[in-house]
Amino acid sequence: MNESKQNRLLLIVEDPMIGGILQDQLQGLSYPVSLHATPAGALADLQQQSFSAVIIDDKLTGTEALKVAQDLAKSKPTVPRLVLTSGKGMEALVTARQSGLILRYITKPWLRDELAMAVENTVAFHHLSADVENLRARNLILNQQLSEGGQRGEGGGAAPGPGTDEAAGGGAAANLTIDLGIRALSTFHPNLGNAALRAMAICRTIGEILEIPAAEMPNLIRAAAFHDVGMLSVDRGVVRRWLRDPAKCTDEELVAVRRHPVLSEAVLKDLPGFNAAAEIVRHHHEAVDGSGYPDGLKGETIPYFSRLLAPVVHFCQRNASVNQILNEIEGMSDKVFDPAAVQALAKAIPITQMPRGEREMLLIELKAGMTLGRDLFNAGGHLLLPKGRELKDSDINRIISINRVTPLEPFVLVFC
């Protein structure tokens, strides 16, 4: 299946002028479009073709956009739904978004760039959701193969016992699940995948320092890998803003972000062997003073592994010097973070071998010694610096000078 077929969009717009404008703009963005003036025609088309998203106008005769969304969800639940709204009934739209009935809404009149970003994020979410479903299916097959192999005594050993990693859905199946999950996170936003890799490495060291039993360690590692998987349901632009400066997010955006531990928990509960990690992930943003989310737990009512994971996640998401981040975390000790967990993190950092990952940074944040993780082009599409280039002060000065004259893409990918 080629890319254009994968990204086909279904439009339900009764007004011919709005439908024509929307169709022209989306086709100009290289999306194949099927436009229908009635829900019935769209539903029939949905049964015959594959679509990456459906956009429903809220001006439909004899029905409501959310009712159409419900019918579409019953017919093809995996195809994400957007609503084009004139601004009326916003409370119902927010509720529909929170429940998962619609992925997002676009307010009329819309800006072309706003439309492009919304559709791009929705298509990305659709493909990532499909990856998760494939991941689940492959995980089930691998677990079945492991179980059958154990029952036959293959490999010269007995079937895994109830306390082993394999019995909990571990071994090859768990490793495959983690690899695919981190790949999905990195595709959505490189900082999320990088944070997951670093969190896993630090948690392994913490486990050694605290002498956590070998049978329990996989749960902490899996939680470290998947703590942010629920972010895949949030607009990428919102996630980018939240990672850089949560204060710049609107109240509605913060509500969407703060749902991610619950959504991460739901994903893990569907994966064999990840149930224990699901509970850890749900509570990794709780605070010991009760000010955290999603459940406002306090002190030792927060699961132990969640308390260990919380400062690790904060450390891995921040972009500053190690000492600066640790000082920041220590200042939040006994308020947000468990003091014992902060101490364990401080001991683990110097002796942890951090994996090489990728991080998205602003042009103004570039420093000599950083290595580009992606080719850097000018506004005309000409290569300025290749992927793998270790930056020198002269490179950075050149980039900044060019950017002053002709603005470049503000975000750069670097290896870290």
C-alpha positions, -999 to +999 in steps of 0.1 A: +000+000+000+015+033-010+017+064+012-011+083-005-036+055+000-026+052+036-033+089+041-067+091+024-091+115+041-129+112+043-148+145+044-185+149+054-194+185+044-229+196+033-220+231+023-205+229-012-184+261-008-168+249+025-164+214+011-147+227-020-122+249-001-114+221+024-109+196-004-087+219-024-065+227+006-061+191+017-053+179-019-028+208-020-012+191+010-010+158-010-039+141+008-063+121-014-098+132-004-133+116-007-159+144-002-195+135+007-224+158+014-243+132+034-233+109+063-249+079+045-227+082+015-196+086+037-205+056+057-208+035+026-174+048+013-159+040+047-168+003+043-152+001+009-120+021+013-092+027+039-090+061+055-066+077+079-091+103+092-126+116+089-135+153+091-171+161+099-186+195+095-210+206+122-235+220+097-255+190+086-292+188+079-312+165+101-284+153+123-255+164+145-218+160+139-213+140+172-241+116+162-223+110+129-191+105+148-208+078+169-220+060+138-185+062+123-170+049+155-193+019+155-185+012+118-147+018+119-135+025+155-098+027+145-103+057+121-099+089+141-126+116+138-123+154+137-151+179+138-151+212+119-170+236+142-184+271+141-178+274+179-212+264+191-217+235+216-180+236+227-188+219+260-201+188+242-171+188+219-147+190+248-165+161+264-164+141+231-127+147+229-121+136+264-141+104+259-123+096+227-153+099+205-134+126+185-096+131+184-098+169+181-119+197+166-110+226+142-127+259+146-141+278+116-127+299+100-095+279+101-060+288+090-043+266+064-013+259+086-036+251+115-055+226+093-023+211+080-010+206+116-042+191+128-045+166+099-008+157+101-011+149+138-043+129+132-027+109+104+004+102+126-019+092+155-037+068+132-005+051+120+009+049+155-024+034+168-021+008+140+015+001+151+003-005+187-024-029+175+002-048+154+025-048+184-002-063+206-009-090+180+028-099+176+032-099+214+003-124+218+019-147+191+053-146+208+038-153+242+019-182+228+051-196+212+070-191+245+043-209+264+042-238+239+079-240+239+080-241+277+053-268+279+073-290+254+105-283+274+123-268+244+157-255+251+165-281+277+146-263+305+114-265+323+084-243+316+088-209+332+076-207+368+050-181+380+076-157+393+099-155+363+101-128+337+090-152+309+059-161+329+050-124+331+052-120+294+089-113+294+119-124+273+116-119+235+080-109+236+085-081+262+117-069+244+099-067+211+070-048+227+094-023+243+114-018+211+083-011+191+069+012+218+100+033+219+101+035+181+065+048+181+074+074+208+105+085+189+085+089+157+058+110+174+084+132+192+121+123+195+123+137+231+097+111+243+117+082+229+149+096+242+134+101+277+122+065+277+156+051+268+173+072+295+147+063+321+152+026+315+189+029+319+187+049+351+160+026+366+183-004+360+210+013+380+186+023+407+174-013+409+210-024+415+216+003+441+185-006+460+188-043+454+153-046+440+144-083+436+151-096+400+115-108+397+102-073+403+128-053+382+111-059+348+080-041+360+100-009+368+119-011+335+086-016+315+070+014+333+101+035+325+098+026+288+061+032+285+054+060+310+046+085+282+028+062+256-005+080+264+010+111+249+004+097+215-032+108+219-023+145+224-015+170+196+022+169+188+023+207+191+009+206+225+033+179+236+062+200+222+050+230+242+045+210+274+080+195+272+096+229+267+075+250+291+042+238+306+033+273+316+027+281+279+000+255+276-037+265+279-059+250+306-075+227+280-041+216+267-030+208+303-062+187+308-053+167+277-017+162+288-026+152+323-047+124+310-016+106+296-008+085+327-044+071+326-041+064+288-007+049+293-021+026+319-049+015+296-024+006+268-003-014+292-032-033+306-039-046+271-003-060+268+003-094+283+028-092+311+025-055+315-003-052+341+021-044+370+038-018+350+004-002+342-002+007+378+033+022+382+027+043+351-007+056+362+009+072+393+042+085+381+030+121+382+015+119+417+032+142+443+041+132+479+022+163+491-009+153+472-008+179+445-001+155+416-023+137+392-044+118+381-056+107+416-040+131+440-024+104+461-001+114+490+031+100+505+033+062+508-002+058+493+017+063+460+030+029+448+067+025+456+079+020+420+059+051+410+077+071+436+110+058+422+101+066+386+088+101+392+121+120+396+137+098+370+112+110+344+116+146+354+154+143+350+151+126+316+127+152+302+147+183+312+173+199+290+200+214+313+232+204+330+231+174+353+239+195+384+212+220+375+185+194+370+195+175+402+195+207+422+160+214+408+148+179+418+163+182+453+144+214+458+112+195+451+121+167+475+095+160+501+070+181+482+067+165+448+093+137+450+100+111+477+133+121+493+145+085+492+138+083+455+157+116+449+187+101+468+186+070+447+185+090+415+215+112+426+235+080+433+225+064+400+233+093+376+271+092+379+273+055+373+247+051+346+259+046+310+233+067+291+221+053+258+226+074+227+193+090+217+179+120+198+166+152+211+148+181+195+163+215+202+159+251+191+185+267+169+195+291+197+201+261+220+228+246+198+263+243+213+297+233+200+303+195+203+267+186+196+261+161+167+233+167+142+208+139+141+192+151+109+203+170+077+200+208+081+186+226+050+181+263+042+148+278+032+155+269-004+160+232+003+198+233+000+219+212+024+237+234+050+251+207+073+248+169+070+235+145+096+263+133+118+282+166+117+298+175+151+290+212+154+317+238+158+313+274+169+318+285+133+289+262+122+266+276+148+275+312+139+268+304+103+235+289+111+224+318+133+236+343+106+216+326+078+185+323+101+186+361+106+183+367+069+160+338+059+144+319+088+152+282+090+131+255+106+134+265+143+138+229+156+170+208+151+175+172+159+208+163+177+222+131+191+226+131+228 
